[in-house]
């Protein structure tokens, strides 16, 4: 089975069976496959999912048949073929067309000529493709984001640059586990200029990495490391991680605490609480106590006990779209997210001692899930005030208590964090 055929099957699984793209890729990469083919399959799947809206727009421009009348395999083959033609410069257009026709011959024989014609037309018109003049429709179709997403981000002067950066292929970044040494634990890695214990790696097979199994590092984007640095937990403190799974930030807290003190880590799902425990064990973080608990409820035993609290709440996830393009097409209703986020923040704040500090963070860039939540919280909680956030110099911004990391400026995922202190 060719790499393109494996990618086709994975994409079919994503588009029509609701499988997440990372799981679909993992499924088709079973068995003996060269690293070159693995990379190509991943590139085809993630890229086609990422640009689905734009690809459908191009198909409509070059087809006499409406999208909804195309068979599932034909539409998937066309999407994948056009992605290669428009976005993969190293793939010859002739190869993209011919290999797509071969797939059509196997999976949709009657449509072989149709696939050939559409892809050849798309290749001819690549340099003359035009998008609507309307600003929202233009950004939506050019960068493959829903109009609703564009509307929410249009308030930013750099909206177009942001959308472009969210479509970039993410770097694989690791965090060095300082509990097991501060030196770079693996070859083919480069320390990031953004943070001394973060490194970029290429071609890393994490599952088969001896150093990973030994807990010398974990895979984590640099932006995801910043909320814990902002919180700055210290040795011997009592800390709470209210929404902890899979435990990346929890183990980072343990590292900064030099594995001295106590961290209570919660997640609503038993299998995720187990994941926290496994990560803590692998990383050698023995001060973590992982428990099944719903952060929208209050753990009475911890009220007023914590020095530091992290509330890294569930969110719409727009900031991590580069690595999780499925988020673009997730149709789950997220309208109730702000209410849940505020509830979690209010409950988490009750764990603080007077003088204790809390960091609220999300991996989204929507104002209603970030700044608006903090403003609502402060409006009804006069015993709290915003604290200045300190980050590594390359990521530091002037702030009065909250910071947003935008991928187009930082080269990281998008993240928001706010720091609150209980003053009475």
Residue, then its C-alpha position, 0 to 999 in steps of 0.5 A: x500500500x502506498x503512502x498516499x493510499x494510507x493517507x487516503x484511508x486516514x483522511x476518510x476515517x477523519x472526515x467520515x468516522x469522526x476520528x481525530x487526525x492524530x489517531x487516524x495517522x497512528x492507525x495507518x502507520x502500523x507495520x514497517x514504514x520508512x521514516x520518509x513515508x511516515x512524514x509524508x503521510x502525516x503531512x498529507x493528513x494534517x495538511x488536508x484537514x488543516x486546509x479543508x475549507x480552502x480545498x473545497x472552495x478550489x474543488x467547487x471552482x473547478x468542478x461542474x458537480x456540487x460537493x454534496x453530490x460527490x462520493x466520499x472517496x472522490x471528495x477525499x481524493x480531490x482534497x488530498x490531490x489539490x492539497x499537494x498541488x497548492x501547498x506541497x512545492x516539492x511534489x510535482x503537479x504531475x505526480x499529484x494528479x497521476x497518483x490521485x487518478x490511481x487512487x480513484x481507479x481503485x476506490x471510485x473507478x467510474x470517477x477516474x476521468x472526473x478526478x483527472x479533469x478536476x485536478x488538471x483544471x485546478x493545477x492550471x488555475x492555481x496562479x489565478x485563484x481569487x477569493x471573495x473581496x468581503x474581508x471575512x469571507x476572504x480570510x475564511x476561504x484563503x486561510x481555511x477558518x470558519x467565518x465565526x472564527x475569523x469574526x472573533x479574531x478580526x478585532x486584532x490588527x494582525x488577524x491575517x498574520x495570526x491565521x497564517x501562523x496558525x496554519x504552520x506546521x508545529x515544531x516538536x518541542x521538549x521540556x527537559x526534566x530538571x529533576x533528572x538533570x539539566x543537560x540536553x538528554x537527546x541528540x538532534x535537539x537544539x535548546x530554544x532561545x525562548x526558554x533554557x529548559x526547552x529544546x526543538x527536536x526533529x525526527x523524534x520517535x517518542x514512544x521508542x525513545x529510551x530517554x523519554x521512557x526514563x523520564x528525562x524529558x516530556x513533549x510540550x510546546x513552550x507556550x504551555x510551559x509559561x503558565x507554570x513559570x508565571x505561577x512560580x511554585x516554590x519548594x515546600x509549598x502546597x499547590x493545586x492543579x485544578x485541571x491537570x491531565x495529562x500532567x505536563x504542567x503538573x510535573x513542571x510544577x514539581x520540577x520548580x518545587x525541586x520535588x519538595x512540598x505537595x501538589x494535588x492534581x485533579x481531573x474529572x475522568x478516571x483514565x486521565x487521572x491515571x495518565x497523570x499518575x503515570x507521567x508523574x511516575x515516569x518523571x520521578x515527581x513523587x509529590x504529586x497526588x492525582x485524584x478524580x475530581x470535577x473542577x466545577x465542584x469544590x474540594x472542601x478539604x483544600x479550602x484555604x490550604x494552597x500557596x499556589x493554584x493553577x487553573x489551566x481550564x478547558x477551552x476552545x483551543x484556537x491557539x493550538x490549531x497548528x498541531x490539532x487542525x481538527x479543532x477547526x471543524x469540531x462542531x461541538x457547541x462551545x457557547x457554554x465554555x465561558x460559564x464553565x471556565x468562570x465556575x472553575x476559576x471561582x472554585x479554584x480561587x477558594x483553595x488559596x491562603x491569604x497571600x496565595x497566588x493563582x494562574x488562570x490559563x487557556x490555549x485559546x485566543x478568544x477574548x470572551x474566554x480570557x480577559x472577559x473571564x478575569x474581569x467578571x471574576x474580579x467584579x465579584x471577588x474583591x479579595x483578589x487583585x492582578x499580579x504582574x507576570x514574569x516570563x523568560x526575557x524573550x517572551x516577556x511583555x509589559x503587563x498588569x496581570x495578564x499576557x497573551x502569546x500570539x503564534x505569529x509573534x512568538x513562534x509558539x502555540x497561542x496561550x493566555x494567562x492571568x495571575x491573581x493574588x488573594x489579598x484578604 
